[in-house]
Amino acid sequence: MESIRLLLVEDHLMMRAALRLLLSGYPHLKVVAEAENCQGALALVAQERPDVVLLDIFLSNQSSIEYIAALRARSPQTRILMLTGAPDASLHAQAMAQGAQGVVRKEEPPEVLLQAIERVHAGHLWFDTCFDLNPFASDPAPEDEATNGLATLTTRELEVIGLIGEGLKNKAIASRMRVSEKTVQNHLTSIFRKLDVNDRLELAAFARRSHLLKSSPD
């Protein structure tokens, strides 16, 4: 199994040690660095280029969400998995909107954290199962209109949706598809119209409900 390199970002020493001990029980997981704050994480993510960052959503009683974009800018291929003790859907949505690929509650069993790490590393998003709706969900588009729009999506538009599902921003999508950012924006405008969604968050929610995002076999 492919090795997954991890950066732990947690301000509580005992929690960080417990995480390290837990993760050491899985041979394919390797903790390459640890930080107690976001400033330290910014330096380490650029230095170590980990596959996945496990980032506590609150560090020293302050939100770490605002640092997500900076972390990804320093290592674009690194995936961000948030850890939280607060089942707050709005915080989860904010984290995902800033570029995190998933959120896991600290009270979940170890196997859930393991599955989240593996899924995020494989290029998928991870949604917390404690909510009936995922944190992107607001007022979903009428299913009949959106479902009808699915049939009109082009191959390139489906590719854009898949890359958004990977958490990529327009610039990265343009690079992956070898097109201009303007072309990506045009695709998004067309997708929003066809699926009757208003923004990327609604699009991600609809894509997940409609199984447009790739999933790995169980």
N, CA, C and O of each residue as an XYZ file, in Angstrom:
872
protein
N       0.844     -1.202      0.000
C       0.000      0.000      0.000
C       0.873      1.243      0.000
O       1.906      1.292      0.667
N       0.445      2.247     -0.757
C       1.215      3.483     -0.864
C       1.303      4.206      0.478
O       0.315      4.321      1.203
N       2.502      4.689      0.794
C       2.712      5.414      2.047
C       2.067      6.799      1.980
O       2.095      7.453      0.937
N       1.491      7.238      3.088
C       0.870      8.557      3.183
C       1.623      9.365      4.233
O       1.661      8.985      5.403
N       2.223     10.477      3.816
C       3.019     11.311      4.703
C       2.129     12.386      5.330
O       1.395     13.084      4.630
N       2.205     12.510      6.656
C       1.280     13.366      7.391
C       2.001     14.457      8.162
O       3.103     14.257      8.675
N       1.354     15.620      8.234
C       1.773     16.706      9.125
C       0.664     16.904     10.146
O      -0.484     17.144      9.773
N       0.995     16.805     11.439
C       0.018     17.018     12.510
C       0.105     18.452     12.996
O       1.191     18.943     13.301
N      -1.038     19.125     13.070
C      -1.086     20.494     13.593
C      -2.126     20.523     14.710
O      -3.330     20.559     14.454
N      -1.644     20.507     15.941
C      -2.502     20.407     17.131
C      -1.789     21.103     18.282
O      -0.616     20.836     18.543
N      -2.506     22.005     18.979
C      -1.846     22.792     20.031
C      -1.761     22.071     21.373
O      -0.952     22.449     22.219
N      -2.575     21.047     21.582
C      -2.528     20.313     22.842
C      -1.544     19.151     22.726
O      -1.733     18.245     21.914
N      -0.503     19.188     23.538
C       0.568     18.198     23.457
C       0.047     16.783     23.632
O       0.462     15.877     22.910
N      -0.867     16.581     24.592
C      -1.378     15.234     24.854
C      -2.172     14.714     23.654
O      -2.047     13.549     23.276
N      -2.988     15.586     23.059
C      -3.770     15.190     21.897
C      -2.852     14.860     20.719
O      -3.088     13.901     19.984
N      -1.805     15.666     20.551
C      -0.856     15.433     19.460
C      -0.131     14.101     19.653
O       0.058     13.344     18.701
N       0.270     13.827     20.888
C       0.956     12.567     21.180
C       0.019     11.381     20.958
O       0.439     10.339     20.455
N      -1.247     11.543     21.332
C      -2.225     10.465     21.145
C      -2.445     10.193     19.658
O      -2.547      9.040     19.238
N      -2.518     11.258     18.873
C      -2.689     11.101     17.428
C      -1.486     10.390     16.822
O      -1.633      9.477     16.008
N      -0.291     10.821     17.230
C       0.928     10.211     16.705
C       0.962      8.710     17.020
O       1.307      7.891     16.168
N       0.599      8.372     18.252
C       0.587      6.970     18.666
C      -0.436      6.176     17.867
O      -0.160      5.067     17.410
N      -1.619      6.755     17.705
C      -2.671      6.087     16.935
C      -2.225      5.836     15.500
O      -2.367      4.727     14.985
N      -1.691      6.860     14.861
C      -1.318      6.757     13.447
C      -0.134      5.820     13.243
O       0.003      5.217     12.179
N       0.722      5.693     14.257
C       1.882      4.805     14.139
C       1.467      3.342     14.053
O       2.267      2.485     13.677
N       0.221      3.061     14.402
C      -0.281      1.692     14.321
C      -0.631      1.255     12.914
O      -0.950      0.088     12.686
N      -0.573      2.188     11.959
C      -0.864      1.863     10.563
C       0.426      2.009      9.760
O       0.917      3.126      9.594
N       0.982      0.916      9.262
C       2.291      0.946      8.602
C       2.380      1.899      7.409
O       3.459      2.406      7.102
N       1.247      2.147      6.732
C       1.300      3.001      5.542
C       1.153      4.488      5.868
O       1.211      5.328      4.970
N       0.963      4.816      7.156
C       0.875      6.211      7.571
C       2.182      6.622      8.241
O       2.688      5.912      9.111
N       2.723      7.759      7.839
C       3.994      8.221      8.394
C       3.884      9.690      8.787
O       3.697     10.553      7.929
N       4.000      9.975     10.081
C       3.997     11.364     10.550
C       5.393     11.932     10.318
O       6.356     11.516     10.963
N       5.497     12.885      9.392
C       6.804     13.435      9.029
C       7.133     14.710      9.800
O       8.295     15.110      9.866
N       6.113     15.356     10.387
C       6.363     16.595     11.132
C       5.148     16.921     11.990
O       4.041     16.438     11.748
N       5.387     17.762     13.007
C       4.320     18.205     13.902
C       4.476     19.696     14.174
O       5.587     20.224     14.208
N       3.332     20.370     14.367
C       3.347     21.789     14.706
C       2.262     22.056     15.734
O       1.247     21.361     15.783
N       2.494     23.081     16.561
C       1.492     23.426     17.567
C       0.682     24.652     17.183
O      -0.264     25.017     17.881
N       1.050     25.295     16.067
C       0.301     26.459     15.602
C       0.421     26.570     14.086
O       1.197     25.855     13.452
N      -0.362     27.477     13.525
C      -0.401     27.601     12.064
C       0.877     28.199     11.499
O       1.273     27.867     10.382
N       1.526     29.073     12.254
C       2.778     29.641     11.778
C       3.821     28.534     11.581
O       4.518     28.493     10.567
N       3.912     27.651     12.559
C       4.828     26.521     12.424
C       4.432     25.603     11.286
O       5.287     25.067     10.581
N       3.121     25.422     11.109
C       2.629     24.555     10.039
C       2.988     25.119      8.663
O       3.320     24.362      7.750
N       2.923     26.436      8.512
C       3.245     27.057      7.226
C       4.692     26.767      6.824
O       4.974     26.487      5.659
N       5.590     26.833      7.778
C       6.992     26.549      7.488
C       7.200     25.071      7.171
O       7.925     24.727      6.238
N       6.566     24.205      7.945
C       6.765     22.770      7.783
C       6.124     22.222      6.512
O       6.662     21.306      5.890
N       4.984     22.774      6.126
C       4.316     22.242      4.935
C       5.147     22.551      3.693
O       5.174     21.758      2.751
N       5.823     23.699      3.685
C       6.686     24.035      2.556
C       7.946     23.187      2.546
O       8.473     22.847      1.487
N       8.417     22.851      3.726
C       9.652     22.077      3.860
C       9.433     20.590      3.594
O      10.226     19.959      2.895
N       8.368     20.035      4.147
C       8.149     18.584      4.089
C       7.269     18.136      2.929
O       7.348     16.983      2.507
N       6.430     19.034      2.406
C       5.496     18.671      1.336
C       4.711     17.402      1.682
O       4.747     16.434      0.922
N       3.997     17.393      2.825
C       3.261     16.186      3.217
C       2.103     15.906      2.267
O       1.643     16.791      1.547
N       1.646     14.669      2.280
C       0.475     14.319      1.467
C      -0.795     14.884      2.077
O      -1.669     15.384      1.369
N      -0.892     14.799      3.404
C      -2.093     15.249      4.112
C      -1.689     16.002      5.378
O      -0.796     15.573      6.110
N      -2.359     17.131      5.627
C      -2.209     17.856      6.887
C      -3.433     17.574      7.740
O      -4.562     17.762      7.288
N      -3.217     17.122      8.977
C      -4.300     16.996      9.948
C      -4.281     18.269     10.780
O      -3.379     18.468     11.594
N      -5.269     19.130     10.580
C      -5.272     20.475     11.147
C      -6.451     20.662     12.096
O      -7.608     20.567     11.684
N      -6.154     20.928     13.371
C      -7.221     21.214     14.334
C      -7.914     22.501     13.914
O      -7.257     23.490     13.588
N      -9.237     22.487     13.923
C      -9.988     23.642     13.453
C      -9.866     24.833     14.398
O     -10.086     25.975     13.994
N      -9.511     24.564     15.675
C      -9.237     25.622     16.645
C      -7.867     25.401     17.266
O      -7.595     24.333     17.814
N      -7.006     26.405     17.181
C      -5.679     26.356     17.786
C      -5.534     27.553     18.707
O      -5.650     28.700     18.277
N      -5.275     27.271     19.995
C      -5.191     28.343     21.001
C      -6.452     29.200     20.988
O      -6.393     30.426     21.082
N      -7.600     28.520     20.867
C      -8.918     29.161     20.898
C      -9.169     30.092     19.714
O     -10.063     30.936     19.773
N      -8.398     29.951     18.650
C      -8.608     30.742     17.447
C      -8.808     29.810     16.258
O      -8.209     28.737     16.186
N      -9.659     30.235     15.328
C      -9.931     29.416     14.157
C      -8.694     29.324     13.265
O      -8.003     30.316     13.030
N      -8.429     28.114     12.775
C      -7.312     27.919     11.845
C      -7.782     27.936     10.392
O      -6.981     27.757      9.474
N      -9.072     28.150     10.187
C      -9.641     28.095      8.841
C      -8.977     29.101      7.910
O      -8.751     28.807      6.736
N      -8.664     30.288      8.428
C      -8.097     31.337      7.574
C      -6.709     30.982      7.049
O      -6.214     31.646      6.138
N      -6.076     29.959      7.597
C      -4.738     29.555      7.159
C      -4.763     28.462      6.089
O      -3.720     28.123      5.528
N      -5.927     27.918      5.805
C      -6.017     26.800      4.868
C      -5.467     27.175      3.496
O      -4.662     26.439      2.925
N      -5.900     28.319      2.968
C      -5.445     28.738      1.639
C      -3.939     28.932      1.604
O      -3.290     28.569      0.623
N      -3.374     29.502      2.668
C      -1.929     29.727      2.723
C      -1.173     28.398      2.758
O      -0.130     28.260      2.119
N      -1.691     27.433      3.495
C      -1.056     26.119      3.548
C      -1.052     25.462      2.164
O      -0.040     24.904      1.738
N      -2.165     25.531      1.485
C      -2.258     24.912      0.162
C      -1.406     25.652     -0.857
O      -0.881     25.045     -1.791
N      -1.266     26.974     -0.679
C      -0.428     27.742     -1.600
C       1.032     27.322     -1.488
O       1.757     27.312     -2.483
N       1.460     26.976     -0.281
C       2.856     26.558     -0.068
C       3.124     25.138     -0.529
O       4.268     24.777     -0.806
N       2.084     24.340     -0.610
C       2.227     22.964     -1.094
C       0.920     22.547     -1.761
O       0.092     21.884     -1.137
N       0.726     22.932     -3.030
C      -0.569     22.736     -3.707
C      -1.065     21.295     -3.754
O      -2.273     21.063     -3.808
N      -0.155     20.328     -3.735
C      -0.588     18.931     -3.808
C      -0.997     18.367     -2.452
O      -1.550     17.270     -2.371
N      -0.722     19.120     -1.388
C      -1.068     18.655     -0.044
C      -2.564     18.786      0.201
O      -3.168     19.796     -0.161
N      -3.159     17.781      0.807
C      -4.576     17.784      1.142
C      -4.745     18.187      2.602
O      -3.896     17.881      3.439
N      -5.842     18.874      2.903
C      -6.092     19.374      4.257
C      -7.309     18.664      4.850
O      -8.407     18.717      4.295
N      -7.094     18.002      5.987
C      -8.181     17.329      6.699
C      -8.301     17.969      8.078
O      -7.380     17.898      8.891
N      -9.446     18.594      8.328
C      -9.661     19.305      9.580
C     -10.139     18.363     10.679
O     -10.905     17.434     10.424
N      -9.680     18.612     11.906
C     -10.143     17.880     13.083
C     -10.896     18.849     13.980
O     -10.426     19.961     14.226
N     -12.057     18.440     14.469
C     -12.860     19.361     15.267
C     -13.596     18.642     16.389
O     -13.968     17.477     16.257
N     -13.798     19.350     17.488
C     -14.619     18.844     18.576
C     -15.976     19.512     18.583
O     -16.807     19.232     19.446
N     -16.208     20.405     17.613
C     -17.468     21.160     17.540
C     -18.238     20.761     16.287
O     -17.816     21.100     15.181
N     -19.358     20.049     16.429
C     -20.157     19.645     15.265
C     -20.971     20.814     14.713
O     -22.200     20.805     14.763
N     -20.283     21.802     14.193
C     -20.903     23.025     13.692
C     -20.844     23.009     12.168
O     -19.772     23.165     11.583
N     -22.001     22.822     11.525
C     -22.039     22.704     10.064
C     -21.520     23.954      9.373
O     -20.911     23.852      8.308
N     -21.742     25.128      9.947
C     -21.278     26.355      9.303
C     -19.752     26.422      9.291
O     -19.156     26.880      8.316
N     -19.118     25.966     10.376
C     -17.652     25.930     10.409
C     -17.118     24.940      9.380
O     -16.116     25.208      8.717
N     -17.777     23.813      9.248
C     -17.362     22.814      8.283
C     -17.450     23.380      6.874
O     -16.538     23.195      6.069
N     -18.542     24.066      6.575
C     -18.714     24.661      5.252
C     -17.647     25.711      4.982
O     -17.118     25.786      3.872
N     -17.323     26.527      5.990
C     -16.277     27.536      5.831
C     -14.936     26.877      5.512
O     -14.209     27.329      4.628
N     -14.620     25.817      6.233
C     -13.351     25.121      6.019
C     -13.275     24.552      4.602
O     -12.251     24.687      3.933
N     -14.349     23.921      4.148
C     -14.355     23.344      2.810
C     -14.286     24.436      1.750
O     -13.634     24.263      0.720
N     -14.958     25.564      1.996
C     -14.932     26.663      1.038
C     -13.534     27.258      0.908
O     -13.169     27.764     -0.153
N     -12.757     27.199      1.978
C     -11.401     27.739      1.955
C     -10.387     26.771      1.326
O      -9.230     27.130      1.110
N     -10.830     25.548      1.038
C      -9.942     24.611      0.355
C      -9.624     23.334      1.092
O      -8.846     22.517      0.599
N     -10.219     23.135      2.288
C     -10.028     21.863      2.987
C     -10.762     20.759      2.224
O     -11.769     21.008      1.562
N     -10.243     19.550      2.329
C     -10.883     18.430      1.631
C     -11.786     17.606      2.535
O     -12.457     16.689      2.064
N     -11.813     17.920      3.836
C     -12.684     17.169      4.712
C     -12.592     17.632      6.154
O     -11.684     18.372      6.533
N     -13.560     17.176      6.956
C     -13.624     17.493      8.383
C     -13.993     16.204      9.131
O     -14.927     15.498      8.751
N     -13.247     15.913     10.194
C     -13.526     14.734     11.019
C     -13.686     15.178     12.468
O     -12.866     15.938     12.982
N     -14.743     14.702     13.127
C     -14.928     15.015     14.545
C     -13.984     14.172     15.401
O     -13.727     13.011     15.086
N     -13.479     14.747     16.464
C     -12.512     14.063     17.316
C     -13.119     12.873     18.049
O     -12.402     11.966     18.471
N     -14.441     12.877     18.199
C     -15.060     11.760     18.915
C     -15.327     10.558     18.017
O     -15.825      9.537     18.490
N     -15.004     10.663     16.731
C     -15.176      9.524     15.838
C     -14.164      8.424     16.184
O     -13.084      8.731     16.688
N     -14.489      7.153     15.925
C     -13.539      6.069     16.188
C     -12.335      6.147     15.246
O     -12.428      6.757     14.181
N     -11.217      5.542     15.621
C      -9.994      5.616     14.814
C     -10.175      5.182     13.364
O      -9.553      5.744     12.462
N     -11.023      4.185     13.141
C     -11.189      3.708     11.770
C     -11.820      4.757     10.855
O     -11.593      4.749      9.645
N     -12.611      5.655     11.435
C     -13.188      6.735     10.638
C     -12.099      7.719     10.217
O     -12.049      8.139      9.061
N     -11.227      8.084     11.161
C     -10.111      8.968     10.823
C      -9.227      8.326      9.760
O      -8.800      8.998      8.821
N      -8.950      7.033      9.899
C      -8.134      6.330      8.912
C      -8.786      6.391      7.537
O      -8.122      6.682      6.542
N     -10.082      6.117      7.485
C     -10.781      6.136      6.206
C     -10.776      7.535      5.610
O     -10.617      7.691      4.399
N     -10.950      8.558      6.446
C     -10.939      9.939      5.963
C      -9.579     10.294      5.370
O      -9.502     10.904      4.304
N      -8.505      9.911      6.062
C      -7.157     10.189      5.549
C      -6.943      9.515      4.202
O      -6.435     10.136      3.269
N      -7.323      8.263      4.099
C      -7.117      7.519      2.854
C      -7.955      8.095      1.717
O      -7.484      8.197      0.584
N      -9.189      8.469      2.018
C     -10.064      9.013      0.974
C      -9.564     10.370      0.494
O      -9.518     10.633     -0.708
N      -9.192     11.224      1.434
C      -8.688     12.548      1.077
C      -7.392     12.429      0.278
O      -7.198     13.138     -0.709
N      -6.517     11.538      0.705
C      -5.261     11.321     -0.012
C      -5.512     10.828     -1.432
O      -4.755     11.151     -2.347
N      -6.571     10.048     -1.614
C      -6.900      9.504     -2.929
C      -7.576     10.522     -3.842
O      -7.868     10.218     -4.999
N      -7.827     11.734     -3.332
C      -8.394     12.784     -4.165
C      -9.871     13.025     -3.999
O     -10.493     13.671     -4.842
N     -10.446     12.515     -2.923
C     -11.873     12.679     -2.684
C     -12.124     13.701     -1.572
O     -11.200     14.114     -0.872
N     -13.367     14.093     -1.427
C     -13.775     14.918     -0.299
C     -14.348     14.016      0.791
O     -14.883     12.944      0.511
N     -14.225     14.473      2.043
C     -14.766     13.706      3.165
C     -15.792     14.563      3.888
O     -15.476     15.656      4.357
N     -17.028     14.063      3.977
C     -18.107     14.773      4.646
C     -18.411     14.112      5.981
O     -18.484     12.886      6.066
N     -18.587     14.907      7.011
C     -18.877     14.375      8.344
C     -20.259     13.742      8.344
O     -21.242     14.369      7.949
N     -20.322     12.503      8.787
C     -21.587     11.755      8.740
C     -22.550     12.100      9.868
O     -23.637     11.528      9.937
N     -22.172     13.034     10.765
C     -23.082     13.358     11.871
C     -24.216     14.260     11.412
O     -25.143     14.528     12.176
N     -24.152     14.737     10.153
C     -25.203     15.604      9.640
C     -26.035     14.854      8.618
O     -25.516     14.064      7.830
N     -27.346     15.114      8.643
C     -28.215     14.536      7.621
C     -27.850     15.078      6.252
O     -27.930     14.375      5.245
N     -27.449     16.340      6.233
C     -26.975     16.957      5.001
C     -25.510     17.299      5.194
O     -25.081     17.582      6.313
N     -24.740     17.277      4.122
C     -23.332     17.621      4.250
C     -23.209     19.114      4.490
O     -24.177     19.840      4.260
N     -22.042     19.615      4.950
C     -21.918     21.011      5.319
C     -22.072     21.976      4.171
O     -22.185     23.179      4.402
N     -22.081     21.490      2.925
C     -22.307     22.391      1.809
C     -23.794     22.681      1.615
O     -24.167     23.674      0.990
N     -24.640     21.799      2.160
C     -26.048     21.879      1.816
C     -26.708     23.122      2.386
O     -26.545     23.442      3.564
N     -27.452     23.815      1.543
C     -28.241     24.962      2.000
C     -29.645     24.718      1.506
O     -30.332     23.834      2.018
N     -30.081     25.469      0.539
C     -31.371     25.201     -0.084
C     -31.084     24.567     -1.435
O     -30.765     25.279     -2.387
N     -31.188     23.254     -1.544
C     -30.803     22.589     -2.776
C     -31.675     22.995     -3.948
O     -32.845     23.341     -3.787
N     -31.080     22.944     -5.132
C     -31.836     23.259     -6.340
C     -32.918     22.205     -6.529
O     -32.736     21.054     -6.131
N     -34.046     22.585     -7.136
C     -35.092     21.598     -7.406
C     -34.517     20.416     -8.174
O     -33.868     20.592     -9.205
N     -34.761     19.204     -7.664
C     -34.120     18.036     -8.237
C     -34.509     17.808     -9.689
O     -33.689     17.352    -10.486
N     -35.769     18.125    -10.046
C     -36.169     17.852    -11.411
C     -35.417     18.735    -12.394
O     -34.955     18.248    -13.426
N     -35.282     20.044    -12.091
C     -34.565     20.952    -12.975
C     -33.101     20.568    -13.061
O     -32.535     20.493    -14.151
N     -32.483     20.322    -11.904
C     -31.062     20.006    -11.884
C     -30.787     18.675    -12.571
O     -29.824     18.547    -13.327
N     -31.639     17.679    -12.304
C     -31.428     16.368    -12.900
C     -31.559     16.437    -14.410
O     -30.795     15.788    -15.124
N     -32.505     17.205    -14.905
C     -32.641     17.386    -16.344
C     -31.395     18.041    -16.921
O     -30.983     17.730    -18.039
N     -30.792     18.955    -16.150
C     -29.596     19.633    -16.618
C     -28.395     18.712    -16.734
O     -27.481     18.978    -17.514
N     -28.389     17.634    -15.966
C     -27.272     16.695    -16.022
C     -27.044     16.169    -17.431
O     -25.904     16.019    -17.871
N     -28.121     15.893    -18.125
C     -28.011     15.287    -19.454
C     -27.373     16.231    -20.464
O     -26.892     15.794    -21.509
N     -27.366     17.525    -20.155
C     -26.836     18.505    -21.104
C     -25.383     18.879    -20.825
O     -24.786     19.647    -21.579
N     -24.806     18.339    -19.742
C     -23.420     18.658    -19.424
C     -22.465     18.060    -20.450
O     -22.623     16.912    -20.866
N     -21.471     18.854    -20.854
C     -20.465     18.357    -21.787
C     -19.384     17.587    -21.033
O     -19.309     17.636    -19.805
N     -18.557     16.881    -21.784
C     -17.462     16.131    -21.167
C     -16.534     17.061    -20.393
O     -16.083     16.720    -19.299
N     -16.247     18.229    -20.953
C     -15.355     19.174    -20.285
C     -15.996     19.738    -19.019
O     -15.310     19.968    -18.023
N     -17.310     19.960    -19.055
C     -18.002     20.458    -17.868
C     -17.980     19.412    -16.755
O     -17.817     19.752    -15.583
N     -18.141     18.156    -17.119
C     -18.053     17.084    -16.123
C     -16.646     17.002    -15.549
O     -16.466     16.700    -14.370
N     -15.657     17.271    -16.381
C     -14.270     17.268    -15.908
C     -14.052     18.387    -14.890
O     -13.378     18.187    -13.879
N     -14.625     19.569    -15.158
C     -14.522     20.688    -14.228
C     -15.152     20.323    -12.883
O     -14.583     20.602    -11.828
N     -16.328     19.697    -12.928
C     -17.010     19.304    -11.686
C     -16.142     18.331    -10.897
O     -16.037     18.447     -9.676
N     -15.525     17.380    -11.576
C     -14.663     16.428    -10.898
C     -13.474     17.095    -10.228
O     -13.083     16.713     -9.125
N     -12.895     18.096    -10.896
C     -11.734     18.792    -10.335
C     -12.139     19.682     -9.162
O     -11.377     19.842     -8.209
N     -13.340     20.260     -9.232
C     -13.853     21.006     -8.081
C     -14.036     20.048     -6.913
O     -13.776     20.407     -5.764
N     -14.483     18.833     -7.204
C     -14.626     17.819     -6.168
C     -13.307     17.467     -5.514
O     -13.289     17.005     -4.373
N     -12.194     17.676     -6.218
C     -10.866     17.444     -5.652
C     -10.401     18.626     -4.815
O      -9.345     18.579     -4.186
N     -11.220     19.709     -4.816
C     -10.865     20.873     -4.021
C     -10.013     21.890     -4.756
O      -9.452     22.786     -4.126
N      -9.902     21.774     -6.087
C      -9.054     22.687     -6.852
C      -9.751     24.019     -7.118
O     -10.965     24.075     -7.312
N      -8.958     25.083     -7.121
C      -9.446     26.404     -7.489
C      -9.320     26.576     -9.005
O      -8.741     25.730     -9.687
N      -9.876     27.693     -9.529
C      -9.909     27.897    -10.983
C      -8.537     27.835    -11.638
O      -8.388     27.243    -12.707
N      -7.523     28.446    -11.003
C      -6.187     28.467    -11.594
C      -5.631     27.063    -11.734
O      -5.045     26.717    -12.760
N      -5.818     26.249    -10.691
C      -5.314     24.875    -10.729
C      -6.102     24.032    -11.735
O      -5.538     23.179    -12.420
N      -7.408     24.283    -11.815
C      -8.237     23.568    -12.791
C      -7.770     23.904    -14.205
O      -7.655     23.021    -15.055
N      -7.502     25.186    -14.449
C      -7.040     25.621    -15.766
C      -5.729     24.944    -16.129
O      -5.534     24.512    -17.266
N      -4.830     24.854    -15.153
C      -3.539     24.202    -15.398
C      -3.722     22.728    -15.706
O      -3.097     22.203    -16.628
N      -4.577     22.053    -14.940
C      -4.814     20.617    -15.137
C      -5.445     20.346    -16.513
O      -5.104     19.373    -17.184
N      -6.369     21.225    -16.916
C      -7.080     21.013    -18.177
C      -6.357     21.630    -19.373
O      -6.748     21.424    -20.522
N      -5.287     22.395    -19.084
C      -4.515     23.070    -20.138
C      -5.376     24.061    -20.918
O      -5.352     24.110    -22.148
N      -6.139     24.851    -20.155
C      -6.959     25.908    -20.738
C      -6.748     27.174    -19.911
O      -6.039     27.146    -18.906
N      -7.355     28.275    -20.324
C      -7.229     29.521    -19.577
C      -8.221     29.546    -18.413
O      -9.208     28.810    -18.406
N      -7.942     30.409    -17.429
C      -8.880     30.571    -16.324
C     -10.219     31.090    -16.826
O     -11.267     30.747    -16.278
N     -10.187     31.917    -17.869
C     -11.426     32.438    -18.441
C     -12.287     31.297    -18.981
O     -13.510     31.312    -18.834
N     -11.647     30.314    -19.603
C     -12.390     29.164    -20.117
C     -13.016     28.373    -18.971
O     -14.157     27.923    -19.074
N     -12.272     28.205    -17.887
C     -12.813     27.509    -16.718
C     -14.018     28.262    -16.178
O     -15.034     27.651    -15.845
N     -13.911     29.592    -16.088
C     -15.025     30.390    -15.586
C     -16.239     30.268    -16.504
O     -17.376     30.222    -16.034
N     -15.996     30.215    -17.808
C     -17.103     30.035    -18.758
C     -17.780     28.683    -18.545
O     -19.006     28.578    -18.592
N     -16.974     27.653    -18.311
C     -17.544     26.329    -18.030
C     -18.402     26.378    -16.768
O     -19.502     25.826    -16.734
N     -17.890     27.045    -15.731
C     -18.639     27.128    -14.479
C     -19.951     27.871    -14.657
O     -20.982     27.460    -14.124
N     -19.913     28.956    -15.401
C     -21.142     29.712    -15.661
C     -22.186     28.825    -16.332
O     -23.364     28.849    -15.975
N     -21.731     28.042    -17.310
C     -22.635     27.132    -18.011
C     -23.154     26.043    -17.080
O     -24.335     25.697    -17.116
N     -22.259     25.501    -16.238
C     -22.662     24.446    -15.297
C     -23.692     24.976    -14.305
O     -24.705     24.324    -14.053
N     -23.435     26.163    -13.739
C     -24.368     26.751    -12.776
C     -25.751     26.915    -13.408
O     -26.773     26.643    -12.778
N     -25.762     27.362    -14.656
C     -27.041     27.582    -15.343
C     -27.763     26.260    -15.585
O     -28.961     26.144    -15.326
N     -27.036     25.273    -16.079
C     -27.656     23.990    -16.408
C     -28.180     23.260    -15.167
O     -29.225     22.611    -15.219
N     -27.456     23.370    -14.060
C     -27.839     22.647    -12.845
C     -28.641     23.502    -11.879
O     -29.073     23.023    -10.831
N     -28.842     24.772    -12.232
C     -29.624     25.696    -11.407
C     -29.042     25.801     -9.987
O     -29.763     25.717     -8.993
N     -27.716     25.986     -9.927
C     -27.042     26.229     -8.655
C     -26.413     27.611     -8.708
O     -26.182     28.159     -9.785
N     -26.139     28.170     -7.529
C     -25.681     29.557     -7.463
C     -24.179     29.726     -7.262
O     -23.622     30.772     -7.595
N     -23.524     28.706     -6.722
C     -22.095     28.851     -6.449
C     -21.435     27.481     -6.337
O     -22.088     26.449     -6.496
N     -20.140     27.486     -6.063
C     -19.372     26.239     -6.004
C     -19.829     25.332     -4.867
O     -19.780     24.108     -4.992
N     -20.273     25.923     -3.756
C     -20.728     25.116     -2.629
C     -21.969     24.315     -2.988
O     -22.052     23.119     -2.706
N     -22.946     24.991     -3.621
C     -24.155     24.290     -4.047
C     -23.814     23.244     -5.105
O     -24.391     22.156     -5.124
N     -22.866     23.585     -5.991
C     -22.455     22.634     -7.022
C     -21.846     21.384     -6.392
O     -22.164     20.266     -6.797
N     -20.969     21.570     -5.400
C     -20.339     20.426     -4.737
C     -21.380     19.552     -4.046
O     -21.294     18.325     -4.085
N     -22.369     20.193     -3.411
C     -23.418     19.442     -2.735
C     -24.237     18.625     -3.739
O     -24.521     17.448     -3.517
N     -24.610     19.274     -4.850
C     -25.396     18.571     -5.868
C     -24.585     17.435     -6.489
O     -25.108     16.345     -6.723
N     -23.305     17.699     -6.753
C     -22.454     16.684     -7.378
C     -22.343     15.453     -6.498
O     -22.342     14.324     -6.987
N     -22.249     15.685     -5.179
C     -22.152     14.547     -4.261
C     -23.463     13.766     -4.238
O     -23.455     12.536     -4.290
N     -24.597     14.482     -4.158
C     -25.893     13.794     -4.132
C     -26.123     12.994     -5.410
O     -26.757     11.939     -5.392
N     -25.596     13.517     -6.526
C     -25.845     12.891     -7.824
C     -24.752     11.915     -8.220
O     -24.761     11.379     -9.329
N     -23.788     11.678     -7.292
C     -22.702     10.726     -7.529
C     -21.845     11.112     -8.737
O     -21.365     10.256     -9.480
N     -21.664     12.432     -8.914
C     -20.794     12.902     -9.987
C     -19.333     12.884     -9.573
O     -18.443     12.870    -10.423
N     -19.079     12.886     -8.257
C     -17.702     12.868     -7.773
C     -17.230     11.434     -7.725
O     -17.959     10.537     -7.303
N     -15.975     11.224     -8.171
C     -15.450      9.862     -8.219
C     -15.364      9.291     -6.815
O     -15.136     10.020     -5.850
N     -15.543      8.017     -6.710
C     -15.434      7.337     -5.414
C     -14.615      6.080     -5.598
O     -14.689      5.416     -6.632
N     -13.835      5.763     -4.583
C     -13.019      4.555     -4.650
C     -13.832      3.374     -4.163
O     -14.758      3.549     -3.371
N     -13.508      2.183     -4.615
C     -14.277      1.010     -4.182
C     -14.141      0.772     -2.701
O     -13.093      1.043     -2.116
N     -15.222      0.253     -2.076
C     -15.202     -0.048     -0.645
C     -14.301     -1.240     -0.388
O     -14.144     -1.660      0.759
